Amino acid sequence: MPSAEIITVGTELLLGQLVDTNTATIAACLAEIGIDVFRETSVGDNESRIAQAVTEALARADVVICAGGLGPTVDDLTREGIVASVGTELVLDPEVVFDLRAFFASFGRQMSPNNARQAMFPKGAKILENPKGTAPGFALAVGDKLVIALPGPPREMEPMLREHVVPLLRETFALGQTIATRVLRTTGVSESEIDAKIGDLFRASVNPSIAVLAHAGEVHVKITAKASSREAAAALIDQLEAEIRRRLGDCIFSADGSSLAAVLGGELRARGWTIATAESCTGGLIGSMITAVPGSSEYYRGGVIAYSNEAKTALLDVAAATIELHGAVSEEVASAMALGAKAAFGARVALAVTGIAGPTGGNEQKPVGLVYIAVASEDGRLEARRLHLSGDRETVARRAALAALMLGWRASRAAREDVAADL
């Protein structure tokens, strides 16, 4: 199978002024047609460094895709870098000049002379039309290899990639394989715990392969398979996924890219439940995650950010005596907050969280990172859990919010399964 390297061009990338999303888009697109990406390079707007990057990439890969540096200004030097690398010259394409003039005329403008640079291409290159902008791309055969140049703006680059580059690569390399990936998203379990449970599968599996990726509050298990078709690759993934699920259990909440909030929303719809939230240390983050899901107005009633003890008492009917006896950060208060939110909003289920996000406010008995979450549901379930979360203030809040959503998901799912068992 052919291999590829990606070169993103732009000094703004190296200065941190622009986030590169093109590499991920290109890599994912190539994976779909069975091309492995072995390296990615970012280089500034400098002809000699672009040329060097292309030369080095051609020595290792069958396909080199450059993104960026095809504009009309003097610092757009991808064309020059490529021709310097492969030892050819730039030639003007009159048809592209005509199209550029017509493009500007359609807006009642006259084309600036520097735009003619966008009609310069390496001799012998195949021109790739850009329907979204003024910078066409091109593909240049270098022996049995290909150098492809695409514009940098994602809204221009991505359609050209899918409409022109993918068919060209399929034809050039007679591609008969595809690469499929499935990501099992987990929460409530650490990367080391997952490694202990599936580490032998990680070491033994070649096709499909496994990768474990840690994120704030989540760990993703990525399964990747190569096969002659997407259906065959999916079948390989199915077999390995079944074994991973057997070992990891219900810490896996998604295999299709859905967020935990979206998965919880699906359970609430299936159960016919509504939900409310009561938050202290997360400051509304749980509600924000829930409402980020399209259609959440069907089941989310509302939430209370009860940061002070007085707010917990006035808005959620948490007894002042309970706070005095157990402290605001306690199982008892978290449970009372959940019951209060459920009653205040007339919801079928409610989530609550109270804790110490830090960096100050903790003590020996109740350290920073101590969090209590609770769920109260229509079927009489009232469950609270104690967590000790690591990380900075933002990380603790995110992990607490995800833990609360996971508790709500499990409670909603258990209730639905109980009903099904009674039928």
Secondary structure, DSSP 8 states (H G I E B T S, - for coil): --EEEEEEE-HHHHTTSS---HHHHHHHHHHHTT-EEEEEEEE-S-HHHHHHHHHHHHHH-SEEEEES--SSSTT--HHHHHHHHHT--EEE-HHHHHHHHHHHHTTT----GGGGGGGEEETT-EEE--TTSS--EEEEEETTEEEEEE-SSHHHHHHHIIIIIHHHHHHHHT---EEEEEEEEE-SS-HHHHHHHHHHHHHH--SSEEEEEEETTEEEEEEEEEESSHHHHHHHHHHHHHHHHHHHGGGEEESSS--HHHHHHHHHHHHT--EEEEESTTTTHHHHHHHTSTTGGGTEEEEEE--SHHHHHHHH---HHHHHHH-SSSHHHHHHHHHHHHHHHT-SEEEEEEE--SSSS--SSS-TTEEEEEEEETTS-EEEEEEE--S-HHHHHHHHHHHHHHHHHHHHHHHHHHHHHH-
